[in-house]
Amino acid sequence: MMQWFGRQVEAWLLRRAQNATERVAHHLADRAYVHAPVDTSFMRDSILVTASTDHMTFYVVSPAFYSVYVELGHMSVGGKWVSPNPFFRRAIANTRFAFPSISIGPMTVT
């Protein structure tokens, strides 16, 4: 008689997928940290990785309110255009290169 190990194999595969996903998220956060411009270092130091409740989706975020302005560019108080410094987009490109078989979702601004 053959013994069935389906549940154990499923649990093992799930743990492996979670570990791989978390590894990619931390690589992306590390790359964003490296590429982030530094003035006071608050934005760079605030980059973090959060996980969904099932630990299958990870988010790399920068809670500094002005991160989006640095990433996409903005008008200064004096009305002069400040060019974008796309540190997150560089980090995403670097991570896609480092993990070519992994699908990285789009960058969203909320």
Secondary structure, DSSP 8 states (H G I E B T S, - for coil): -----HHHHHHHHHHHHHHHHHHHHHHHHHHHHHHS--SSSHHHHH-EEEE-TTSS-EEEE---TTHHHHHH-EE-TTS-EE----HHHHHHHHHHHHSTTS--------
